[in-house]
Amino acid sequence: MSTMEEEMLGLPRAQSRKLWRKNTSRRKTEALALEAAKDSKSRKRPVSKSAAKKAEKKEARERELIESKATAATRWHHERKWGFASKLGFYDPAAPGVPSSTRQMEFSHMAIASPPTSHRGLVFGVDAGSGWMIVHDPFTAYGDTIESPNVCVIGDLGQGKSSAMKTWGVLRQLVLGRRVVVIDKKYQKDVSGGEYTPLARKLEVAPVQFRIGGGGSRINILDPRIAARVNEEAGEGDQSTPAGQSMLLRAVMEEALRRPMTPKEGKAVRMAHRQALAAAKADGEVAHIGHVLKALYTPDEAAATATGLTSDELREWGQDPAFELERMIEDDLAGLIDGETSADIQLNAGLTVFDVSLLPEDGPALPIVMTIINTWLANTLYRQEHAVPTVLLIEEAWHTVQGSVATVTRRNTKLSRALSLSCQFAFHHISDIPADSPAISMLKECGTVLLYKQQKSADALACEEMFTLPAGTAEVITKLVKGTCLFKIDQYDPFEAIHVRSPLEVELTDTDGAMKSTSTIGVTEQPSTTTMEDVPA
């Protein structure tokens, strides 16, 4: 396309005609000037080859000079923008192109960063490097970019872990019609419960609250909903449930003893378990831990004889477990597992919150209750007809990484793919986890890892080694700002992600109400009636 045709594109008709006449006149002038120059040179006498080449080069330079002057003199733009023509659909004239070479134009094909994730899933935020939106979800990404639906979140206190879990792990999951189960550990004074209490109330969900000494909910480890089938001895039936009652009972007993059970103690507990189930069934009741304790004190003679033992032998073998179990029921776990399961413990269609924030930090109550909930959920999902994607979210997960409780939790998470279950755990530091804990393998197998700021270099370096991150990543982790994290998906390199929240999510994820309180201690105007004589010496 000629320069004149390019200039006429999109111009109104009157302007096009004017420009046509002007360009035609200019071209005629240029042609006459070139012909006159040729005629003057042709009348001269023949010259040598070298002189001819010099003349050709000079002629070419003169031609280029004439063309450049003519181009510069051409007005390719209007004095002002014609708004009326633009409204009619005409485009304003553009500047003429600039002659260039392929080498010079390479800069216009600069590399463009691709998005770090696909477009399928749930929005988390934006990539700090490229500005692309981060869209990721353990369920939609499974089988494509990840092989494990489990998620691990690690970071110092106050860096935004809870905000990410409440939004990306809870609220946005509920939008897709999924099921979310939360074990809420952090107590908030301003709401008199766990930190998920305001979120649950906003969604009109009543949290299930546990407390020592009664007044809260109770969960029975021998409830049929906890384990669909019991396998007491090796070779009796097939293990078709994620965790049986026997395994859960053994975990509770070992927590009570603070050590592994001996083979004789294990035999006594298994026999007592069978006896408790039979006795409760005969009475038309649901067996609970109290029936097991009674069976340990008074073993059945006929059952003992059938196994080649005596009731006195079983009573002697089960004496230490019975004493410690009785102490736990009356003290550490009073009102928690010593009866039938409360009616409010059920799997809701959307959100279920188990508030364990009132349980003591020390002692076996917290890890045992968390493990029972984990096992109950896994078995409930196992028996469902249609698999519904479910998220199990555990904050302060370091309570589940020690002892036999960690073994049960590890076993349940290994079956998460078959149950359409995504277990999401939050830790402050990897150093919180013992080196020999089954939780180490559990973290290494997580398909999605969110690493928030670790102020100590040793903690950041532990993250780099644990998840085989590129060299130098530890230094990046120590410099992350609040609300940002290193987002790692399977074996791909991590990228820095900025978590983005809506105004409603900001309101629901605020856990600084107590620290931002402006309340003061009220001082009465009346003086105290206590005198110096009333103060004891």
NORHU-V377848 format. One record per pair of residues at least 12 apart in sequence whose ideal C-beta (glycine too) atoms are under 6 Angstrom apart, sorted by the first residue. I is the first residue (numbers start at 1). J is the second residue. D is the distance in Angstrom with one decimal. If there is no record, write none. Layout:
i;j;d
I;J;D
I;J;D
//
This chain:
i;j;d
4;23;4.5
7;19;6.0
7;76;5.7
10;90;4.9
10;91;3.8
12;85;5.3
26;70;5.6
30;66;5.9
76;93;5.7
76;96;5.9
77;93;5.8
113;130;3.9
115;132;3.9
116;495;4.7
117;134;5.4
117;135;5.1
117;136;4.9
119;135;5.7
120;140;4.8
121;135;4.7
121;136;4.9
121;137;3.3
121;140;4.7
122;137;4.6
122;172;4.7
123;135;5.6
124;136;6.0
124;168;5.2
125;497;5.3
125;498;4.8
125;499;4.4
125;500;4.2
126;498;5.2
127;495;5.8
128;496;4.0
128;498;5.3
134;497;5.3
138;422;4.4
138;448;5.9
139;389;4.8
145;489;5.7
145;490;5.7
146;447;3.3
146;490;4.6
148;445;5.2
148;446;6.0
148;447;3.7
149;416;5.8
149;422;4.2
150;413;5.9
150;416;6.0
150;423;4.7
150;446;4.6
151;424;4.1
151;446;6.0
151;448;4.5
152;425;5.6
152;443;5.2
152;446;4.1
152;449;5.0
153;426;4.5
153;450;4.6
154;427;5.1
154;451;5.6
155;452;2.5
155;453;6.0
156;453;5.5
156;455;5.5
159;452;4.1
159;453;4.8
159;482;5.5
160;482;5.7
160;483;4.6
160;499;6.0
161;426;5.3
161;452;5.7
163;509;4.3
164;499;5.2
165;393;5.9
166;509;4.7
167;501;5.7
167;505;4.8
169;393;5.4
169;424;5.3
173;391;5.3
174;350;5.5
178;389;4.6
179;388;5.3
179;390;4.3
180;351;5.1
180;391;4.7
181;352;4.7
181;377;5.6
181;392;5.1
182;196;5.3
182;353;4.7
182;393;4.8
183;354;5.1
183;370;5.6
183;394;4.8
184;196;4.4
184;353;5.6
184;355;4.9
184;357;6.0
185;356;5.8
185;357;5.8
185;395;5.5
185;396;3.9
187;357;3.7
189;514;4.9
190;513;4.3
190;514;5.1
193;355;5.4
194;355;4.3
194;357;4.1
195;511;5.0
196;353;5.1
199;508;5.0
200;353;4.7
203;351;5.7
205;351;5.0
207;353;4.1
207;355;4.3
208;344;5.5
208;345;5.7
208;354;5.0
209;355;4.2
210;336;6.0
210;356;5.3
210;359;5.9
210;369;5.8
211;358;4.5
212;334;5.7
213;334;5.2
213;335;5.3
214;335;3.7
217;342;4.2
217;344;5.8
217;345;5.8
218;339;5.2
218;342;5.0
219;341;5.4
219;345;5.8
219;372;5.5
220;288;4.8
220;340;5.5
220;341;4.5
221;248;5.2
221;337;5.7
221;372;5.7
222;245;5.6
222;287;4.5
222;288;5.5
223;341;4.7
226;375;6.0
226;376;5.0
227;241;5.4
227;244;4.7
227;245;4.3
227;379;5.7
228;241;5.1
228;379;5.9
228;383;6.0
229;241;5.5
230;244;5.7
230;245;5.2
231;244;5.4
232;246;5.5
232;270;5.0
241;379;5.5
242;378;4.0
242;379;5.8
242;382;5.9
242;412;5.3
242;415;4.9
243;375;4.6
243;408;5.7
243;411;6.0
248;375;5.5
249;273;5.9
251;404;4.1
251;405;5.7
251;408;5.2
252;368;5.8
253;269;5.7
253;321;5.3
254;404;4.5
255;364;4.1
255;368;5.7
256;324;4.0
256;325;5.3
256;328;4.6
257;324;5.3
264;317;4.1
265;317;5.8
265;321;5.4
268;314;5.1
268;317;4.0
268;318;3.2
269;321;5.7
271;314;5.8
272;292;5.1
272;295;3.7
272;296;4.6
273;292;5.9
275;295;4.0
275;300;5.1
276;291;3.5
276;292;4.5
276;295;4.9
279;291;5.9
286;340;5.4
288;339;5.8
289;337;5.4
289;338;5.9
290;338;5.8
293;325;5.5
293;326;5.9
296;318;4.2
296;322;3.9
297;322;5.8
299;311;4.3
299;314;3.9
299;315;5.5
332;363;5.0
332;364;5.5
332;365;5.3
333;365;5.5
347;380;5.4
354;373;5.5
356;369;5.7
366;399;5.1
367;399;4.9
367;400;5.8
367;405;4.4
370;400;5.4
371;405;4.6
371;408;5.1
371;409;6.0
374;409;5.7
374;412;5.3
378;412;4.6
381;419;4.3
381;421;5.9
387;420;4.1
389;420;5.1
390;421;5.1
391;422;5.0
392;423;4.9
393;424;4.8
394;425;5.3
395;426;4.5
397;425;4.0
397;426;5.8
397;427;5.8
398;427;5.8
398;432;4.3
401;433;4.8
401;437;4.7
401;439;3.8
406;437;5.3
406;438;4.8
406;439;5.5
407;438;5.6
410;438;3.8
410;442;5.2
413;442;5.6
429;459;4.7
430;462;4.4
430;466;5.7
447;490;5.5
448;489;5.8
449;467;5.6
449;488;4.3
450;485;4.8
451;463;5.4
451;477;5.8
451;485;5.7
451;486;4.2
452;485;4.7
453;480;4.1
454;477;5.1
457;478;6.0
460;474;4.0
460;477;4.0
460;478;4.9
461;474;4.4
463;477;6.0
483;499;5.3
484;496;6.0
484;498;5.2
485;497;5.6
//
